[in-house]
Amino acid sequence: MRISIKGLLKVVCGAAVVVVAGSQSGMAQTTDTQRFTVTVPSTLSITGPADQTLIHDTTNSNQVFSPGALPANHWAVQCNSNAGATVNLTTSTPFTHTLNGTYKRDAKLDLAVSSSDNDGGGSPVWGVTTPSDLTNFAGADDIASVQATSAVAGKATLALTVTFITNTFSTLLQGNYQIDVVGTIAAN
């Protein structure tokens, strides 16, 4: 096999042109893109305040558990669902004596929004849909429930006022009467 220097030179020069041409096209790129993504996880939460206790004032007046202005005494709710969320605060019993369950007094729940994120136009995201309810143990209605909702993502603090309906103080058995209020939140 005979290879001429001219032929070899042509092959080497041709390969060099291909390599140089390929290198130039890679160097010709002047822009590119890098994407950055933040993934926001779902948030749906409700946090109740600490338990409260009071001593009856020994009158026929109703006894009121008021959250006051301290945020720690309010329910904290948050949802980042595009359709918002619904919160229910419910008791399934009237105030019941802890040692003698035949002694009961009705409970009243009142709900207000104490603070709320706004929709960007100044309107609060959260609102109360059922502001007040009470038990009626004599009428076999042991449930009281109040409700707040939002139509978009946002957080709020809810002020729950709970009232012990005394009626007649002299008919109250000595000791503790209590209820549990259960808070639930669900995405709309």
N, C-alpha and C positions, 0 to 999 in steps of 0.2 A: 504494500500500500504506500502510495506515494502522496505525501502532503507537501504542498508548496507553501512557502513562507507567505506568499500572497494570500492563499486560501486561509491559512491559520490566522493571519492578521485580520481578515474579514470576519471570521467567526468571533475572535476576541473583541474586536471593535463593536460588532453587533450586540454581543452580550453586555458590554459596557454601556451602550446606548439604552438598552432595556433597563438595566439597573439604575442608571441616572434618571431616566424618564419616570420609573416607578418611585424613586425617592422624591422627585420634584412634585408629583401629584400628592404625596403624603404631606409635604411641607406647604402645600397651597391652601390648606384649611385655615380659615381666619376666625371662625366662631364655633362654639359648641355650647351645650346646655347641661346643667346639673340640676336636678329637682330635689327639693327638700320638702318632706311631708311630716306633719305633726298629726298623730292619731290621738283623738280625745276619747277616752273610755266613757262608757255610760255612767252617769251619776244619778242616783235616786236614793235619797236618804231622809230620815226623820230622827230627831234627837229630842227626847223629852227632858224637862228640867228635873231637879232633885225633888224627892218627896217633901210634902209640906204637912205641918202639924199646927193646930191652934187649940187654945183652951177656950171653951164656951164662956161667954160673958154672963151667964146665968139669968138672962132675960128671955122674953119670948121673941126676940129679934133673930132673924136669920143670920147665920155665921158665914162670912164670905172669905174665900181664899182668892186673893187678888194678886196677879203677877207683878203689879207695880211697874216701875220704869226699868228695873234692873234686867238686862237682856238674859242673864243666867236663869231667870224664872220664866222664860218664854220657850215655846217649842221652836226648834230650828228645822226648816225644811228646804230641800234643794232637789232640783230636777233639771237635766239638760236634754230632755226629749223635746223634739220640735213641736209636739202637740201639747206640751205641758204635763201637769199631773193633778191628781185629786188627793186631798188629805181628809181623813175622817178621824175625829177624836170622839171616842165612845165609851160609855160606862154601861155595863150589862146588869147592874144592880143599883138599887137605891143605897144610901148610907145604911149600913147594917152593923149592929152591935157585934163586936168580935167574939164575945163569949156567949151571947144569947141571940141567935139569929131571928127570933120572933120580934125583936125591937128594931124598927126601921124608921128612917126619915128620908123624904124625897131629896133628890139632888137636881140642881139646875146647872146647866153648862151654858156659858156665853163666850163667843169667840170673836176676836177682832184681829186684823192684820196690824202688827206694831211697826214692821218695816218690810219693805219689798224692793227688789230690783225694779227698775222701770224699763219701759219698752223703747227708750231712746227719745220719745216725745214727751216724757215727763209723767206718763200714766203708769201706775203700779202694775206689775205683772201678775201679782196674786190678789185675789179678792175672796170675800166670804160669801158662800152661797146658802148656808144654813147657819144663821147667827146665834140661835138659841134653841134649847130643848130642855125638857125636864122629865124625870121619872114620875110615875103615878102608881106607887105600889098598891094602893087601895083599889085602883082600877086595873090591876094586873099588867101595868106597863112598866117594866123594870129597866127599859133601855132609854138612854138619852144620847143623842149624837149630834155633833155640829160638823160643818164641812167648809173647807176652803179649796179653791181651784186656781190653776193658772192655765193659760192657753198657749204659752210658749215657755222656753227654758228660763229658769231664774231661781233665786233663793228668796226666802222670807223668814221672819220671825213672827210667830202667832201668839197672841195673848189669850190664854184660856182662864176665865174666871169660873170658879166652882163654888156653888152656894149650897150650904146645908140648910134645908127648910126646917126650922125649929118647930113651928106650930105652937105647942104649949110646953114650956120648959119643964114644968112640974111632972110631966108624964115621961120624961127621958130617964132611962135607966143609967145609973152611974157607970162610967167606963168609956171605952173607945168605940166610935162608929167610923167606919171607913168604906171607901170605894176605890176602885182602880180605874183609871182612865187609860184606854189603850189607843195609841196613835198608829195609823196605817197610812202609807202613801203608795199610790199606784200611778204609773204613767198613763196618760190619756191615749 
